[in-house]
Amino acid sequence: MDELRALMSSNTLEHHWCPFTANRDFKAAPRLLARGEGVYYWNEQGERIIDGSSGLFCCPLGHGRREIADAVHAQLATMDYAPHFQAGHRASFELASRIARILPDGMDRVFFGCSGSEAVDTAVKIALAYHRAGGEAQRTRFVSRERAYHGVNLAGTSLSGMVKNRRVFDAVTFPVAHMRHTWLEENRFTRGQPPTGAELADDLERFCRLYGGDAIAACFVEPIAGSTGTLVPPVGYLERLREICDAHGILLVFDEVITGFGRTGEAFAAQSFGVKPDIVTLAKAITNGCQPMGAVAVDERIYDTIVDAAPDEAIEFFHGYTCSAHPAACAAGIVVQEIYEREDVFARGRALAPHFQERLFALADIAAVTDVRGYGLMGGVDVAPAGAPGRRGLEATKRFFEAGLHVKFTGDCGIVAPPLVAERDHVDEIFDKAERVLRTF
């Protein structure tokens, strides 16, 4: 590490304010990645690091897929940028069609942005526009959940249920009613869906009685709460939310930025759990993390209601981004969707999941581990706090990296989500390294 720092001037790292990072601590001993190939990264010293979290859950195909890079290069060489305000390019329509084919039936209208955070803000606006177009402009309230993460733009910050993500920004957020989270003491170390806790969904019914069901525009949930540590929904929980939303005319929004594109064994968690939302937010794995892109998919009745309410030749939805459906992102997305289909990637992940879950839950006998949760190729491992919350998680991040393993920690929870193209040996390598490190605490 001293050798690495010697290669850099004292100011090399200082100009970049790193996101979600303890900047002073990181810059004192930086963990810098130099390249990626397959399920591995390499640091600047040439040491190999297995990717236990698919980057930030966005690289299910692993790294260095040449066909994606070639498609982006070819697109940039042909047309580097095209506006989508009153114009367009064919690739965006092709990508939307490909995504629509794997979404739940009827969810075949896709709006593109540049990130999951933008997708959530877009979904909030779509919900408001839909109710106004349908003659229910009084529906302006939103419901989310404790421990929720819905990105970092203003709508997502408002919906967030993670205190440190919102406490500094209250002046610019809007009021949101937060249901209780679904983690229960009695469900520790439960594989798959916990058997108890479905009644927590009745918080939504309570809010309907408190505010009036006809005042609520939408209920936002992650089917599996990802960034907070893989909180798998209790049996019957999502079904109960769907029932309550239907009874009161509330839109149900699934944030599938992490769970989308095969992480749960099906294309989307909505299909894994058999519950169809009205709106889905997507990002990350759309392009395998190779280009920034987010999207919102809606049931066609939502699109039709908004579009049909506008006069002829009028803009129906006053929203969009300069780089909505950027040509390079669309080129990457199309190739990624082709690979998913050609290599049957979702089925590969589904086949690997039992071994992954077996190795994941084998960590339960480690003294420092206080809970394990998992579903598909996604798992959360809580480690006992040491002093201030998150301190042990940061230390675990460093020790994992030194051991040749990348795992994303949120607070004191490690979130393991290897690429869907990983093999059994890769899963074993991830958990062999994780076990050795966790036993040092």
BAMI-967818 format. One line per 10 residues: their letters; for each residue x, y, z of C-alpha. Coordinates in steps of 0.5 Angstrom, whole numbers. Layout:
! BAMI-967818
A = X Y Z; ...;
//
This chain:
! BAMI-967818
MDELRALMSS = 0 0 0; 6 5 2; 9 3 -5; 2 5 -8; 1 12 -5; 9 13 -7; 6 13 -14; 1 18 -13; 2 25 -12; -1 28 -5;
NTLEHHWCPF = -7 31 -9; -9 25 -14; -14 23 -10; -16 29 -6; -20 32 -12; -25 26 -13; -31 27 -7; -33 19 -7; -40 17 -6; -42 13 0;
TANRDFKAAP = -35 13 2; -31 15 9; -27 19 4; -21 21 10; -21 13 11; -21 11 4; -16 16 2; -11 14 7; -11 7 5; -14 7 -2;
RLLARGEGVY = -17 0 -5; -16 2 -13; -19 -3 -18; -15 -3 -24; -19 -8 -29; -24 -13 -29; -25 -20 -33; -30 -25 -32; -32 -26 -24; -26 -22 -22;
YWNEQGERII = -23 -15 -21; -15 -14 -21; -12 -8 -16; -6 -4 -18; -1 -9 -16; -4 -14 -20; -7 -18 -15; -14 -22 -16; -20 -20 -13; -27 -24 -14;
DGSSGLFCCP = -33 -20 -14; -38 -22 -9; -43 -17 -10; -43 -16 -18; -40 -9 -17; -46 -6 -14; -51 -11 -16; -50 -9 -23; -46 -14 -27; -49 -21 -27;
LGHGRREIAD = -45 -22 -34; -39 -21 -30; -34 -16 -33; -30 -15 -39; -35 -18 -44; -32 -16 -51; -39 -16 -55; -42 -11 -50; -36 -6 -51; -36 -7 -59;
AVHAQLATMD = -43 -5 -59; -42 1 -55; -36 3 -59; -40 2 -66; -45 6 -64; -41 12 -61; -37 11 -68; -44 12 -72; -48 16 -68; -45 19 -61;
YAPHFQAGHR = -52 22 -58; -59 23 -61; -64 27 -57; -71 24 -55; -75 30 -54; -79 30 -61; -74 26 -64; -71 19 -63; -67 13 -65; -69 6 -67;
ASFELASRIA = -65 3 -61; -69 5 -56; -75 2 -59; -72 -4 -60; -69 -4 -53; -76 -3 -50; -79 -8 -54; -74 -13 -51; -75 -11 -44; -82 -11 -45;
RILPDGMDRV = -82 -19 -47; -79 -21 -40; -83 -17 -36; -90 -19 -33; -96 -19 -38; -98 -12 -40; -93 -8 -37; -90 -7 -44; -89 1 -44; -82 3 -42;
FFGCSGSEAV = -79 10 -40; -72 11 -40; -67 15 -35; -60 14 -33; -60 11 -26; -64 8 -21; -65 14 -17; -68 17 -24; -73 11 -25; -76 12 -18;
DTAVKIALAY = -77 20 -19; -80 18 -26; -84 13 -22; -87 18 -17; -89 23 -23; -92 18 -27; -96 16 -21; -98 23 -20; -100 24 -27; -104 18 -28;
HRAGGEAQRT = -109 20 -22; -109 27 -25; -111 24 -32; -116 19 -29; -120 25 -25; -117 23 -18; -112 29 -17; -113 29 -10; -108 23 -9; -102 26 -7;
RFVSRERAYH = -99 22 -1; -94 16 -2; -93 10 2; -86 7 3; -82 3 8; -77 3 14; -70 1 12; -72 2 5; -67 5 -1; -70 8 -7;
GVNLAGTSLS = -64 12 -9; -62 19 -8; -65 24 -12; -71 28 -8; -76 23 -9; -72 17 -7; -69 21 -1; -76 22 1; -78 15 0; -72 12 4;
GMVKNRRVFD = -73 9 10; -65 9 12; -64 15 17; -57 17 15; -60 17 8; -65 22 9; -64 26 16; -59 32 13; -64 33 7; -71 34 11;
AVTFPVAHMR = -71 41 8; -72 38 1; -76 32 2; -84 31 2; -88 27 7; -88 20 6; -92 15 11; -87 9 12; -89 2 14; -85 -2 19;
HTWLEENRFT = -80 -6 16; -80 -14 15; -74 -16 19; -77 -20 26; -73 -23 31; -76 -30 31; -74 -30 23; -67 -30 24; -63 -35 20; -69 -37 16;
RGQPPTGAEL = -68 -39 9; -72 -36 3; -79 -33 5; -80 -32 13; -86 -36 15; -89 -30 20; -90 -23 18; -95 -22 13; -99 -18 18; -94 -12 17;
ADDLERFCRL = -97 -11 10; -103 -8 14; -99 -2 16; -102 0 9; -109 -1 11; -108 3 17; -105 9 13; -111 8 9; -116 9 15; -111 15 17;
YGGDAIAACF = -111 19 11; -116 16 7; -115 11 2; -117 16 -4; -111 20 -2; -105 15 -3; -102 15 -10; -98 9 -9; -94 5 -5; -87 3 -6;
VEPIAGSTGT = -83 -3 -4; -77 -7 -6; -80 -14 -7; -73 -16 -3; -70 -10 1; -63 -10 -2; -59 -5 0; -61 -5 7; -59 -13 7; -63 -17 3;
LVPPVGYLER = -70 -17 7; -74 -23 4; -81 -21 4; -85 -26 9; -90 -31 6; -96 -27 4; -94 -20 5; -93 -18 -2; -100 -21 -4; -103 -17 2;
LREICDAHGI = -100 -11 -1; -103 -12 -7; -110 -14 -4; -110 -7 0; -108 -3 -6; -113 -6 -11; -118 -5 -5; -117 3 -5; -114 4 -12; -107 5 -10;
LLVFDEVITG = -101 4 -15; -96 -2 -13; -89 0 -15; -84 -5 -14; -77 -2 -14; -73 -8 -18; -67 -4 -19; -63 -10 -15; -67 -16 -16; -69 -15 -23;
FGRTGEAFAA = -66 -19 -29; -65 -26 -26; -63 -24 -19; -68 -28 -16; -69 -34 -21; -74 -31 -26; -73 -25 -30; -76 -20 -24; -78 -22 -17; -85 -20 -19;
QSFGVKPDIV = -85 -27 -23; -81 -30 -17; -86 -28 -12; -93 -29 -17; -95 -21 -15; -96 -17 -21; -94 -9 -19; -97 -3 -23; -90 0 -24; -83 -3 -24;
TLAKAITNGC = -77 1 -23; -71 -2 -27; -63 0 -27; -56 -3 -26; -57 -10 -30; -60 -7 -36; -53 -6 -39; -49 -10 -34; -47 -4 -31; -43 -2 -38;
QPMGAVAVDE = -47 4 -39; -51 9 -34; -59 7 -35; -65 7 -31; -72 5 -33; -79 5 -31; -84 0 -34; -92 1 -33; -98 -3 -34; -101 -1 -41;
RIYDTIVDAA = -107 2 -38; -103 7 -34; -99 9 -40; -106 10 -44; -109 14 -39; -104 19 -39; -103 19 -46; -111 19 -48; -112 25 -43; -108 30 -47;
PDEAIEFFHG = -110 34 -53; -108 32 -60; -101 34 -61; -100 36 -54; -94 33 -50; -97 28 -45; -92 28 -40; -87 33 -38; -81 30 -36; -75 27 -39;
YTCSAHPAAC = -67 27 -39; -62 30 -43; -59 23 -44; -66 19 -44; -65 13 -48; -58 15 -50; -55 11 -56; -49 8 -53; -53 6 -47; -59 3 -51;
AAGIVVQEIY = -53 -1 -55; -50 -4 -49; -57 -6 -47; -59 -9 -53; -53 -14 -53; -54 -15 -46; -61 -17 -47; -59 -22 -53; -54 -25 -48; -59 -26 -43;
EREDVFARGR = -63 -30 -48; -58 -34 -52; -54 -36 -46; -60 -37 -41; -57 -33 -36; -63 -33 -31; -63 -41 -31; -56 -41 -30; -57 -37 -24; -63 -41 -22;
ALAPHFQERL = -59 -47 -22; -53 -44 -18; -58 -41 -13; -58 -48 -8; -51 -48 -8; -50 -41 -6; -55 -41 -1; -52 -47 2; -45 -44 3; -49 -37 5;
FALADIAAVT = -52 -41 11; -46 -44 13; -44 -38 16; -49 -38 21; -44 -42 26; -39 -36 26; -39 -32 33; -39 -25 30; -45 -27 25; -52 -25 28;
DVRGYGLMGG = -57 -27 22; -57 -29 15; -62 -28 10; -62 -30 3; -66 -32 -4; -64 -34 -11; -57 -31 -12; -57 -26 -6; -56 -26 1; -55 -22 7;
VDVAPAGAPG = -50 -23 13; -51 -19 19; -44 -18 23; -45 -16 31; -43 -9 32; -37 -6 35; -37 1 38; -41 5 33; -46 2 28; -42 1 21;
RRGLEATKRF = -35 1 24; -35 -7 24; -38 -7 17; -32 -2 15; -27 -6 18; -30 -12 14; -30 -9 8; -22 -8 8; -21 -15 11; -25 -18 5;
FEAGLHVKFT = -21 -14 0; -14 -15 3; -16 -23 3; -18 -22 -5; -26 -21 -4; -30 -15 -6; -37 -15 -2; -41 -9 -1; -43 -7 6; -49 -3 9;
GDCGIVAPPL = -47 -1 16; -46 -8 19; -49 -12 14; -45 -15 8; -49 -16 2; -47 -22 -3; -49 -23 -10; -45 -26 -15; -45 -25 -22; -51 -30 -25;
VAERDHVDEI = -45 -33 -29; -41 -35 -23; -39 -43 -23; -40 -47 -16; -32 -46 -15; -33 -39 -15; -38 -39 -10; -34 -43 -6; -28 -38 -7; -33 -33 -4;
FDKAERVLRT = -35 -36 2; -28 -39 4; -25 -32 4; -31 -29 7; -31 -35 13; -24 -34 14; -25 -27 15; -31 -27 19; -28 -32 24; -22 -26 25;
F = -27 -22 29;
//
